[in-house]
Amino acid sequence: MPPMKNLSLIAAWLAVMMMLGVTAQAQDPVRHGRALAQEFCGECHAITRHGRSPHSDAPPLRSIGRSYDLDDFARVMSGGLLSGHPDMPQFRFHFPDARDLRDYLRTIQE
């Protein structure tokens, strides 16, 4: 097989493997929830089982189960979450995203 044809086949195979990897990650609700936590919460809140929150007044997400019923969390987040804290923005997630975030939060609760 000519070298260029080999290179084209390898490139096509790598592209397919990358797409399959993205699809597998998108189908993992906990990984997706962690990515959402990092993107939307990580600037202020600790998003893992250990460590301090970057914003001193922001509680770590591993303790959110003390304040919110995680069984009801996805519905609450899809309806919109308001906080009395002036630095906390309002969040509203699509239900599948809120469910994935909840699934991740369950993995880190104290």
GUZAFI-517796 format. One line per 3 residues: number of its first residue (from 1); for each residue x, y, z of C-alpha. Coordinates in steps of 0.05 Angstrom, whole numbers, plus 5000, padded with zeros to 4 digits. Each point is the difference from the previous one (the first is absolute). Layout:
<pts>
NUM	X:Y:Z  ...
</pts>
This chain:
<pts>
1	5000:5000:5000  5029:5069:4982  5022:5043:5060
4	4947:5054:4986  4944:4950:4999  5026:4971:5067
7	5001:5070:5029  4929:5013:4977  4975:4936:5030
10	5035:5014:5066  4972:5071:5002  4930:4974:4986
13	5007:4946:5054  5025:5052:5051  4942:5046:4983
16	4950:4944:5012  5034:4981:5066  4998:5073:5023
19	4926:5005:4983  4985:4936:5038  5038:5026:5060
22	4960:5065:5000  4936:4960:4994  5020:4955:5058
25	5016:5060:5043  4934:5034:4982  4963:4937:5021
28	5034:4997:5069  4955:5043:5044  5050:5006:5057
31	5056:5024:4955  4952:5048:4966  4976:5025:5069
34	5071:5011:5023  5014:5041:4937  4938:5042:5014
37	5022:5010:5072  5068:5023:4977  4972:5047:4947
40	4944:5032:5040  5020:4991:5073  5075:4990:5003
43	5019:5074:4998  4971:5008:5071  4985:4931:5029
46	5045:4941:5015  4972:4947:4953  5037:4938:5026
49	5000:4959:5064  5058:5040:5028  5027:5070:4998
52	4977:5070:5014  4953:5042:4958  5034:5055:4960
55	4949:5050:5027  5004:5001:5075  4924:5007:5010
58	4982:4944:4951  4987:4933:5032  5033:4939:4968
61	4952:4962:4956  5015:4937:5040  4956:5029:5055
64	4941:5021:4957  4962:4938:5021  4992:5031:5069
67	4961:5059:4971  4965:4969:4940  4964:4934:4991
70	5041:4969:4944  4941:4957:4980  4964:5064:4982
73	5062:5038:4977  4992:4990:4924  4929:5028:5002
76	5022:5060:5041  5059:5015:4955  4959:4994:4937
79	4950:5050:5030  5055:5048:5019  5043:5007:5062
82	5001:5066:5036  5045:5017:5058  4996:5055:5051
85	5074:5012:4990  5014:5060:4954  5060:4966:4967
88	4960:4938:4981  4970:5004:4930  4933:4969:4983
91	5006:4933:4966  4951:4961:4958  5020:4934:4969
94	4964:4956:4950  4973:4941:5038  5049:4948:4971
97	5059:5045:5019  4972:5012:5070  4991:4925:5008
100	5073:4988:4980  5024:5054:5048  4960:4967:5055
103	5029:4932:4983  5070:5030:5006  4984:5035:5066
106	4978:4934:5029  5069:4972:4988  5035:5055:5041
109	4953:5010:5060  5029:4997:5069
</pts>
